[in-house]
Amino acid sequence: MKADAMRLPLDPLRTFDLAARHESFSRAARALHLTDSAVSHQMRRLEEAVGFPLFERRGRRVVLTGAGRLFHRTVHDSLETVSAAATLLAARAGELAGPLVIGAPPMFASKWLAPRLAEFVRAHPTVACTVRVLDNDAVATAGVDVGVTFGGGPWPGQWSRILAEVALSPACSPRLFGDRGGVIPDPSALGEVPLLHQDDGTEWRRWFEAAGVKAPHAARQMHFSDISVAIDVALHGGGMVLVSDVLSSQHVRDGTLVRPFPVRIAAEGQWWVLCDPRRLELPAVRMALAWLTAQFDG
């Protein structure tokens, strides 16, 4: 192939960036609401324009070639620079920012958004931010500018994008096994501690199956309508919670939660950001979407 820089298609660059980072055309397609074939077509156009193969297939994955890795570093940095410049310009136009209502379920609002919201406000001083706590299964964006939800998506009439795939693994306070010197020998020891649930116990049963251990008797298990409460109970040494990194990363970083076992299971859904398509051009909405997606893409 011979490169033709003058005819380099710009529209597939975002697609290329996502496919390269996820090593998957399918995940890039889901994030951009495209078909797999549309993503493949865009990548072929891009390869023809640059004059080199950018990907090679390895089973169900795609990986970057040497030329692809070099090209991706430049593309990714350039996209980040353009996004940051656009956000900065919008933030400096104080009269254009205005109010912003972010809607999220309690588990996301308290465990992910709350530790990070001050960062967003500092970076965007012209945005007047309001957080509205929604029902766990809320997907409509009426009354909010930017919504976050967990589910299968996408949803008719809503602009949406996947923020994060979700994998679940056990977490607990270091105090839980303090009388054993902080050591949890193997998953079979979980039969001796309370297990904390948001659902009917299906996720824990799936996890024990993946770990190759028989699920313990249900007598010492506790159920909650919201996972954020289960996490709080775990933080106080009240049991072991099955939770994702999205909701527990801050606690794991500060050492108030630990993950004793590496076994993970995929959750039945992803974290999504939603917006009424008619509000996408509002500067405050663009700032919030750029900030949110950067947190998860980084």
C-alpha positions in Angstrom: 0.0 0.0 0.0 1.1 3.5 -0.7 0.2 6.3 1.8 -1.9 9.2 0.6 -1.7 11.8 3.5 -3.7 14.3 1.5 -6.6 11.9 1.5 -6.4 10.7 5.1 -10.0 10.2 6.3 -10.4 12.0 9.7 -13.8 10.5 10.7 -12.3 7.0 11.4 -9.6 8.2 13.8 -11.9 8.1 16.9 -13.0 4.6 15.9 -9.3 3.6 15.4 -8.4 4.9 18.9 -11.2 2.9 20.6 -10.5 -0.3 18.6 -6.8 0.0 19.4 -7.3 0.5 23.2 -10.0 -2.2 23.5 -8.3 -4.6 21.0 -11.8 -5.2 19.6 -13.8 -3.9 16.7 -17.0 -5.1 18.4 -16.4 -3.0 21.5 -15.5 0.0 19.4 -18.7 -0.6 17.4 -20.9 -0.8 20.6 -19.3 2.4 22.0 -20.0 4.4 18.8 -23.3 2.7 18.0 -22.0 1.3 14.7 -22.1 -2.2 13.3 -19.0 -4.4 13.4 -18.9 -4.2 9.6 -19.0 -0.4 9.6 -16.0 -0.4 11.9 -14.1 -2.9 9.7 -14.8 -0.7 6.7 -13.5 2.4 8.4 -10.3 0.6 9.4 -9.8 -0.6 5.9 -10.2 2.9 4.6 -7.7 4.2 7.1 -5.2 1.5 6.3 -5.4 2.3 2.6 -4.8 6.0 3.4 -1.8 5.5 5.7 -0.3 2.7 3.4 0.3 0.1 6.2 -1.7 -2.6 7.9 -2.7 -1.3 11.4 -4.2 -4.4 12.9 -3.7 -8.1 12.8 -6.3 -10.6 14.0 -5.6 -13.1 16.8 -8.6 -15.2 17.4 -11.5 -12.9 18.4 -9.1 -10.1 19.2 -7.4 -7.5 17.0 -3.9 -6.3 18.0 -1.9 -3.4 16.6 0.9 -4.0 14.2 4.2 -2.2 14.7 3.0 0.6 12.4 -0.3 0.6 14.1 1.3 1.1 17.5 3.3 4.1 16.2 0.2 5.6 14.5 -2.0 5.0 17.6 0.3 7.0 19.9 0.1 10.0 17.6 -3.6 9.7 17.0 -4.5 9.2 20.7 -2.4 12.1 21.8 -3.8 14.3 19.1 -7.4 13.5 20.0 -6.8 14.2 23.6 -5.2 17.6 22.7 -8.1 18.6 20.5 -10.6 17.5 23.2 -8.8 19.4 25.9 -8.5 22.5 23.8 -12.2 22.5 23.0 -13.1 22.0 26.6 -10.8 24.8 27.7 -12.3 27.2 25.2 -15.8 26.3 26.3 -14.9 26.7 30.0 -13.5 30.2 29.4 -16.7 31.3 27.7 -18.5 31.6 31.1 -21.7 32.9 29.7 -22.0 29.7 27.6 -21.5 27.1 30.3 -24.5 27.5 32.5 -26.3 24.9 34.7 -25.7 21.1 34.5 -27.8 18.4 36.1 -26.1 15.0 36.4 -28.4 12.0 37.2 -27.1 8.7 38.6 -28.2 5.8 40.7 -27.2 5.9 44.4 -24.4 3.3 44.0 -22.7 5.3 41.2 -23.4 8.7 42.8 -21.9 7.8 46.2 -19.1 5.4 45.3 -17.8 6.8 42.0 -19.1 10.3 41.4 -18.8 11.7 44.9 -15.0 11.3 45.3 -14.4 12.9 41.9 -17.0 15.6 41.6 -14.9 18.3 43.2 -12.3 17.7 40.5 -14.9 18.4 37.8 -16.1 21.5 39.5 -12.6 22.9 39.9 -11.8 22.2 36.2 -15.1 23.8 35.1 -15.8 26.8 37.3 -18.4 28.2 35.0 -20.7 25.1 35.3 -23.4 25.2 38.0 -23.6 21.5 38.9 -26.5 19.7 40.4 -26.5 15.9 41.2 -29.8 14.1 41.1 -30.0 10.6 42.6 -32.1 8.4 40.3 -33.7 5.0 40.7 -31.3 2.1 40.0 -33.1 1.1 36.8 -33.7 4.7 35.5 -32.8 5.2 31.9 -34.8 8.2 30.8 -33.0 11.6 30.8 -36.0 13.7 31.5 -35.1 16.3 34.1 -31.3 15.7 33.7 -28.7 16.8 31.3 -26.4 13.9 31.6 -27.4 10.5 33.0 -25.5 7.5 34.1 -27.0 4.0 34.4 -26.2 0.3 34.6 -27.8 -2.0 32.0 -27.7 -3.6 28.6 -28.4 -0.6 26.4 -28.6 1.1 24.0 -32.0 2.8 24.5 -34.3 4.1 21.8 -34.4 7.9 21.6 -31.3 8.3 23.8 -27.8 9.2 22.9 -25.7 6.7 24.8 -22.2 5.4 25.2 -20.6 2.6 27.2 -18.4 4.0 30.0 -17.1 0.7 31.4 -17.5 -3.0 31.1 -18.0 -4.5 34.6 -16.3 -7.5 36.2 -17.1 -8.5 39.8 -14.8 -9.9 42.5 -14.9 -10.1 46.3 -13.8 -7.2 48.5 -13.8 -6.7 52.2 -12.3 -4.6 55.0 -8.9 -5.7 56.3 -10.6 -5.9 59.7 -12.8 -8.8 58.6 -10.1 -11.4 59.0 -8.1 -9.5 61.6 -8.4 -12.3 64.1 -6.6 -14.5 61.6 -3.7 -12.1 61.1 -5.4 -10.6 58.0 -5.0 -13.9 56.0 -7.8 -15.4 53.9 -6.4 -18.8 52.9 -8.7 -19.6 50.0 -12.3 -19.1 48.8 -13.6 -21.9 50.9 -13.0 -19.6 53.9 -15.9 -17.4 52.7 -18.3 -19.9 54.3 -17.3 -18.5 57.6 -18.2 -14.8 56.9 -21.4 -13.0 55.9 -21.8 -12.6 52.2 -23.4 -9.3 51.1 -25.7 -9.3 48.0 -27.6 -6.8 45.9 -29.5 -9.6 44.0 -30.9 -13.0 45.1 -27.5 -14.6 45.4 -27.1 -15.5 41.7 -23.9 -13.4 41.3 -22.2 -15.0 44.3 -23.2 -18.5 43.1 -21.7 -17.7 39.7 -18.5 -16.5 41.4 -18.1 -19.6 43.5 -18.6 -21.7 40.4 -15.9 -19.8 38.6 -13.6 -20.2 41.7 -14.3 -23.9 41.7 -15.7 -23.8 45.3 -19.1 -25.0 46.5 -21.3 -22.0 47.5 -21.8 -21.9 51.3 -25.1 -22.2 53.1 -27.3 -19.0 52.8 -27.8 -18.6 56.6 -25.1 -16.0 57.0 -25.9 -14.0 53.9 -27.4 -10.4 53.8 -29.3 -8.8 51.0 -29.6 -5.1 50.1 -31.6 -3.2 47.6 -28.6 -1.0 46.7 -25.0 -2.2 46.4 -23.7 1.1 47.9 -25.1 0.0 51.3 -23.6 -3.4 51.0 -20.2 -1.7 50.3 -20.7 0.4 53.4 -21.4 -2.7 55.5 -18.2 -4.3 54.1 -16.2 -1.1 54.9 -17.2 -1.6 58.6 -16.0 -5.2 58.6 -19.5 -6.6 58.3 -18.9 -9.1 55.5 -17.6 -9.8 52.0 -19.2 -7.9 49.1 -19.0 -8.9 45.4 -18.4 -5.6 43.6 -16.8 -4.0 40.6 -13.7 -1.9 40.4 -15.8 1.0 39.2 -17.6 1.2 42.6 -14.8 0.1 44.8 -11.6 1.5 43.3 -11.4 4.5 45.6 -11.7 2.3 48.7 -9.1 -0.2 47.3 -6.7 2.6 46.6 -7.0 4.0 50.2 -6.7 0.5 51.7 -10.1 0.4 53.4 -11.1 -2.5 51.1 -8.9 -5.3 49.9 -9.5 -7.9 47.1 -8.3 -11.3 48.5 -8.9 -13.4 45.4 -8.2 -12.8 41.7 -11.2 -14.6 40.3 -13.6 -12.3 38.5 -17.0 -12.8 36.7 -18.6 -10.6 34.1 -21.6 -8.6 35.3 -24.8 -8.8 33.2 -24.5 -5.2 32.0 -22.2 -2.2 31.6 -22.1 1.4 32.9 -23.5 3.8 30.3 -23.7 7.5 30.0 -27.0 8.8 28.5 -28.2 12.1 27.1 -31.2 13.6 25.3 -29.8 14.0 21.7 -31.2 17.5 21.7 -28.9 18.6 24.5 -25.6 17.3 23.1 -24.6 20.8 21.8 -25.0 22.5 25.2 -21.5 23.5 26.3 -22.0 22.2 29.9 -23.2 18.9 28.6 -20.2 18.6 26.2 -17.8 19.4 29.1 -19.4 16.8 31.3 -19.4 14.1 28.6 -15.8 14.8 27.8 -14.8 14.6 31.4 -16.7 11.4 32.1 -15.5 9.6 29.1 -11.9 10.7 29.8 -12.1 9.2 33.3 -13.0 5.8 31.9 -10.9 5.9 28.8 -7.7 6.8 30.6 
